[in-house]
Amino acid sequence: MKKEKPVPISRLSRLTSLGSLVSKVAGNILVDSAKQWPTGRSTTVKELLVQPKNIEHLADKLSELRGAAMKVGQILSMDAGDLLPPALSQLLDKLRSNALPMPHKQLIQVLEAEWGENWLNGFGYFNLRPFASASIGQVHIAHRDNGEKLAVKVQYKGVAKAISSDVDNVALLLKMSGLLPKHINIEPLLEEAKAQLLMEADYIQEAAFINEYRDVLSDQIFVLPEVDSDLSTQAILVMNFIDGMPIDEVETLDQALKIKVVASLIALFFDELFSYQLMQTDPNFANYLFQ
């Protein structure tokens, strides 16, 4: 008899979590369906599934998958957003902003694995609570001993190894939900999500891209963070901290300044595409600040 290959514990825990989610949502559907019996009104499973509390449960569980859920949500909303039902669009919106931070124990494990047990040496301050989250990592504020402020992006523990299975799990849940229109083939989007996440999980490559982009960036309107090559690793990216306001708050400024900002961003896009031939940015406004 052929011996089956054991499933890794991390994979089992993810499948168990997904199973508990399905059970919880199914229980809610049964309760909601029972409430409809006295009224004589018939409802479909899909109608019950899109109730706010069930969407909330689905979004909460998917957000535990962090990178996979966020990336699939981003790609689906960008490539097929106008074709999706409102309930699925609502779910994807939650996924883009719902990344859960690592527990402190996991964070310390990543820091020690990359920098050693004495990782705090050289820092005058390190905030263990992240101030921002990305699709595969979270960002912390730190200060060197000399007081220089840093932005430290730390990759979620194990996220690189789980990318393929997590994306498949997200796809499975979306298909089970019945929210995904049957005429939309998401397989190419899922493969693109996996490829993008694997690329984003290589912080050494990201640091190289930032340095290359700095060399070609000719528009002095834009400020780019500087990478600390000595502290940066495969799973940690350290840069100087650049302060500013969220770019979408420019809407509150005077008209002339708004026009200048928009014109500069459009010009940057064409420079990247035709002059630099290096696309370092993406349409996510969280990647931009305004000073």
Buried (B, 14 or more C-beta within 10 A) or exposed (E): EEEEEEEEEEBEEBBEBBEEBBEBBBEBBEEBBEEEEEEEEEBEEEBBBBBEEBBEBBBBBBBBBBBBBBBBBBBBBEBBEEEBBEBBBBBBBBBBEBBBBBEEEBBBBBBEEBBEEEBEEEBEEBEEEBEBBBBBBBBBBBBBEEEEEBBBBBBBBBBBEBBBBBBEBBBEBBEBBBBBEEEEEBEEBBEBBBEBBEEBBBBEEBBEBBEEBEEEBEEEEBEBBEBBEEBBBEBBBBBBBEEEEEBEEBEEEEEEEEEBBEEEBEEBEEBBEEEBEBEBBEEEEBEBBEE
